[in-house]
Amino acid sequence: MQKAISIKKEDIFNFIVGTSGFDPIEKCIDPKRYEVYDEFIYDHKTGRAIEQNESFCDFSSEANELRQHYKELPLDVQFFTDKLHQSAPKEITL
């Protein structure tokens, strides 16, 4: 089942700088039921790992990498937040 999502810039920013423990995609779905990984979403209710499309995988990977390294590198966090927001997936598979 495809689900349309709309990821907010502030959720991306808060995730990158570490003020939110929730992945920006998790903010669009039920975080008690689903857990977001780089290449899939785990459904705790059914025990299934639901594979996602390339857009999702690229977005998740970039967001996690920025979160891990943003303090080490002289990054303009807002620039990367805007860039990630533009490439954010518009739908996911559940």
N, C-alpha and C positions, 0 to 999 in steps of 0.2 A: 504494500500500500504506500503510495506517494503522499507526502504531507508537505504542503507549502509552508515555508518559514520566512521570517523577516528578522535578521540579526541586527541588533542595534549597535551603533558605533561605540556608545558608552560601555556596553557589555564587552566588546573587544578590548577597549582601552583598559578597563578594570581587570580583565583577565591577564593581559600582558604585564601590567605593573604589579600584579599580585594582590590587589585589594578585593578580588573575588576568587573564590575557589572553584566556581562553576565555569565550565567551558561555555563560550558564548552560544553554542548550539544547544547545550543543556538548558539554557534560559528560555528556549523556544519550545521545549518539550517537558514532560514530567520527569524531573531529575530523581524522583524516588523510584520510578520504574525503569528508566533508561540511563545508561552510563555511556558517555562518548569516548571513543578511542580514535586513533589516527585514521584507521581504515574501516571501522565498523562501529555500530551502536549495539551495546549489549542490552537485551531486554531481560530484566530480572524476573519478570512474571513468567515468561515462557522458557527462559534459559537459552535463548537463541542469540547468536552473534549475527547481526544483520549487516551484510556488506553494503558499502556506500559507493557512490560514483566518484570519478576522478576529481571533480570540483570540490567535493567534501574532503577528500583525502588531502589535496593540496592545501586547502584552507586550514585544516586541523594541524597539519605538519608545520606550516609557517607560523601559526599562532603559538604553538607549543615551543618552537625554536626561539621565537622572539621573547617569550616569557622566560625562558631559561637564560638568555644572554643579554637582555636589554640593559642590565646594570653594568655589564662588562664593556659594552661598546658605546661609543658616542652617537647614539641614535636619536633621531627626532621621532619620539614615540607617536606623536599625533600624525605625522606623515605616514608611518607604517600602519597605524590604525585606519586611516583613510584608504590606503592601498588595499588592506585586507578587507575592508568593508565593501569595496568595489568588486572584489573577487569572491565574496561570500556566497555559499550555495543558496539557491532560492527554494530548493526542495530537498527532502531527505526521504529515505525509504524506511518505513517502520513495519 
